[in-house]
């Protein structure tokens, strides 16, 4: 997500296969026994006794029912519901009202009979009566969603949305049976808020129109209907749906949207359409439309209204933005070297204020290439990405809504972070509302890793410590040391941001150090392959990483996700012996972190000994480090690197 929220500040700068056990036991016995016994895991000859990790009752039930499996994969009974959306949307640039008609073919793939529908409309956050995580100005407030018509399978429903918050409820006249479908039709309108947050008015003639349509909320295997209200802090959870949609916009407004652009020749003037198509096929950055051309009506077809059409399947959301004066740049890059598939990188920005965005396409070409071939090392899965100058520094499928900072280095980092979200949560359909660390932690990790490639390790380390770790480790409040596994929507204050971003990212980087790059990537790809296009939860991550690495890593996950640990090492004692010395390192904070032992000898020479988090497997309280030398030691320093120590003074030993 965003590195920060404009309206509510919550975080500042922000195979080796498991044996598939089949228990021929009744459901009750499964519930009692399945996760209370040690599971023997056969990993290509390697046998380990898996340490039990805490699971809430509903998660245990999901595994017991076979929708999820101990081998990290979706279980044999896994399902997820699906919507096919056909939408016609109109934006009135004068009244700032968005209106639409949509038809949803909704498939109930669950084993349950659904008697109600949960309808989610995030933009009701702007209603004065909706709950929010903090104060907002009057310009942020609006009247919210108005439903003009609602029908199910041709039968008219009287739906009064005036009392709805960000989630509404419709009782079905005929229950929706398992493995059956219904067709829902909705006509609606709502005003764009004057003050833009993740969406709204950017300026009087530029709009970022996100979360713009009522959608069926997620019904899943572990919680049923997702009815958690959106309060502008924790983020989103959507099904993978198919979309065909049109946006009707006034003359001279260019529409930028998720999905394949189906009709450029119908809405763009020939020269502009030709430039756009050229940008799809080459590395050269092209000015698809300049500020002067926008100003002089040389870009769109000169009809009073133009209808822009888009389509995309199996995606968690669609969004769009529009402006009558933004510059439009584009180019493309090969993201899959096996097939030579290209992805388009585009940018739309104000020619007078968007100085950061002059290089946005260049940044995106680099990011798409780097993410595709390094970390996570999976080809960018979409046809394009668009950087739009707005607010919120927020990711959407195929689009980012980023601020103008006046700092090109920071602007690139923010854009990298938002594009990294393509993989988490969009490639993986993550429940960000409950498990924000499953996407923000990974985006922060990839932001750091690409930062090393772009600016060098020292600069990346310094930035990471400054913006991701220092405020967390220097804040001794109770909120900071809540277990990462805590549900994100129930963690208060700064604890939310640091659990979701910094602490989670540190855990992923610690595991990378423990396993080494090759094995870590293999495990990560196992996880992503298992859950691409599906809805993983934390235990699916744990099990997938175990399977992909061929190791029982539950001790590590227990240490990082289920404890109140923090970052704090200390030198206990140094014991000299013949030909060697022994250093005792105490793990005061408890997290299994990597560290370097910096040894300075009396003759002025130095030595660095690196220890991975594996040293903490046997004893998480302290570890002895052997320094094999007959030389006299002058001093020893523990260097935790980006794992900033809460009490660095006790990380130094000097010969008295």
KEMIPA-959718 format. One record per residue (C-alpha): x negated, y negated, z negated. Coordinates in steps of 0.1 Angstrom, whole numbers, plus 5000, padded with zeros to 4 digits. Each point is the difference from the previous one (the first is absolute). Example, Ala and Ser with C-alpha at 12.3 -4.5 7.8 and 13.67 -1.06 7.14 Angstrom:
! residues 2
487750454922498649665007
END
This chain:
! residues 656
500050005000499249654997497049904980502249764982503649885000500949655008503049994977499150244972496350044990499450364990496550055012497549745011498050095031501350125004496353535095499250144975503550114993501650064966501850334997503749915003501450164969503450145002501750064967502950235002501549864969503349834993500249625000500149974963496950214995498249805027500849684982498550144968497050185013498949855034497949714986499350134965497650285011496649975017500350075037497350215015499049845032498050185027497949775020498050205025498650214973499949734974502450074971500949734975502449974972502049685007500449764971503649904995500849645009503049844983503149995022503349844992503050235000501349895034496650065016499850354985503550065014498949905035497150254999502250274986502649955027497450035027500149665015496449954990497250254997497050064978497850035031500649625006502350055029503749935003501850314987502050245021503249824989498749645006502449765016500549635005503049815014499949805032501649705016500349915037500549625001501349805030500149634992500849675017498649714980500449635006498049714984501549655002497149774997502249704992502150154972497250244989502650284998499150365010503050215012500250355013502050315010498550344993500950365005498450264978500250375008499150144966499050364995500350174966497350265001500250064963501850304983502249754982503549875007499849625000503149824987498449655001497649805021497349784985499649695023496849814996499649635010496849864987500749645009502849984974497049934978500749645009503550014984500149804967501650304983497450265010497450114975496549875007496650054984499449624995501249655006500749865034500849665015503449905014498650025035499550384994503750054993502750085025503550155001498750345011501650275021503649975014501550315014502649915026500950365010499250354988501250345014499150374996500850235029502449755014501949954967500049644987498849944965500649694979496649914987499449694979496349944998500349684979499250194968497150205015496549954989497250155021501750344999503850045007502250304997502750135023502350294990500650235029503650085008498950345012496950154984497050055022499350384999496550155002498550025035502549775014500149655015502149684999500049685021500049684980500749665017499349674983500449645010498149764978498349664996497849824975498049674998496249985002498749864968498449665004497050104978498350305016498750284979499550345017502649865025501949695008499249665016496349945006500849655014503249865015499350185033498150314989501650294982498850344986503150215001499350314979502350244981502749845022502650285003502050214975498550354999500950334984497850034970497850324995501750314986497250244990499350334984498749874966502249704992503150015023501049655011497349734996502049734982497149814984500649635007497349805018498749724977497249865021497250184983500150385006500550075037501950235022501150365008501650085034500950305021498350075033502749895025500449945037500749655012501249825031500749634994500349685018499449644988501949725016498049684996500349655014498149885030496349944995499950234969497650295003500950314980497350224986501250344986499350354989500450255028499550025037500949685018502450135027500949705021497249755003500949915036503649914990499049754973496649885010499049795030497950215025496649864992500550064962501350355005497050085023497649874973501750214973499750315021496449935008499249964963501250364995497350145021496749824992497749884972500049645012502049774977502649835021502149694992503350145009501749674993498349684991501449724978500549775030501950275019502250064971500649624997500849965037502450295003497750225021500250324980503550144997502750025026501949674999503450144990501849864970499550344984497750295007500550354987496850184991500150384998497950244979500050374991498050234978500650344984499050174968499049684981500949874966501149655009500249745028499549634997499649705023498849635000500649715024498849655007500449745028496549864996497650274989497050105021500050365011496850195004499350375009497650275009499750374995497650274987499650375005501150164967499950365011496850085018501150365009502949875020498949645007503249884985500049624994501949794975500949645005498749734975502049685001500249684980502549724998499149684982500549624997497449845024499549704976499850184966499150365007496249975001499750354983502050165028497849895029498050314992502950234990500050215032496250054996500550104964502850255010498050155028497250074975502450134973501950235023496850155014498350034966503050154982500650245029496450135000498749964964502449984971502550155000498750125033503450075016500949825032502249704995503550165005501849715016500049815033499249664986499449784970501049634998498549744976502649734994499249684981502449974972499850074962499850294976497150195015502350295005500050325022502850135022499950275026497949865029500049654985498449794973501349684985496949814989499249664985497649745012497149984975497449785017497450274992499350235030498250274979502950024976502649995028498350305016500150194968503749934994500850115036497950314996501950094968503449955016499150205031498650284978503550044987500950155033498850334985501349954965503049964998501250025036498150305014501050164967503549914989499049904965502449894973498349674992502649904975499150294976496450085011498449685012496550144994500750255028499849725025498449694985497150204985499250155034500349665019497749854974497550295005500049965038499749634996496850064980498650255024500649805031498649704981496750194996499950055038500949635007498049814974497650254983500250204968498949724977502649755013502750274999499050114965500149644988503449935014501450324987498849944965501149645001503650065013500750364990498350084968498749714979503349864989501250354992497150114979499649674982503750004990500350214968503949985000502050324995501449975035496750065016499450354987503350175009499550325019500049965038502750275003502449764983502949915023499149675015503449844996499750064963496549864994500049644987497949705008496450025012500150384994502150045031497549835023496950164985501550354999501149975036497049845015496750014981500350304977501550225027497449905025497250074975501450354996499950065037496549875003498950204970501350325017498249915032496849974980500750334983500850205032497749825025501349845031500550315021501950214975502049694988501149935036501050365005502149994969501549665009500950135035501650304985502249784979500949775028500750295024502250164974502149694995499849795031503649905008501350134966500349884964497150104978499949954962496949994978500050384994500050065037496849795002498450194971500950345015499049905036496649884988499450324981500950205031498049795024496949994978500150364990499649894964502149984969499949624994502849994974497549914973499149695020503749915007500850054964497249774990500949725024503850015003501450134967497949824974499549664984496350005010498149705012496549925012497350004973496850194998497349964974496450134994500150224969496350104995496950075019498150314989496450045014498550355004497150155018500149915036503549874998502549784981503750054993502449725002503450034983502849815018503249954980503349965019501749754977502749905024500650355012500449985038497950245020497949755019496850025020497049814987496349935006497350034974497349745008496750094984497149764996496750154990497249834982497949995031502749785017501350275023503850075001502250305007503850025007501950324991503550025013502650214982503450085016503250034980499450384999497849954970503149934979501850335009498750204970499949734975501849675006498749844968496250015006497450145024496350054998497949885029496550155004497249775012497350225013496849804995497049994976499849635005500849764971503449845004500349634994503749965005503250175013503149835014503350155009501449855032503650085006500249815032503649905009501250194969499449694979499250084964502149864973497049964976496849975022497849914970499850364989499050125035496349904994497350174980496549864995497050154983499549834967
END
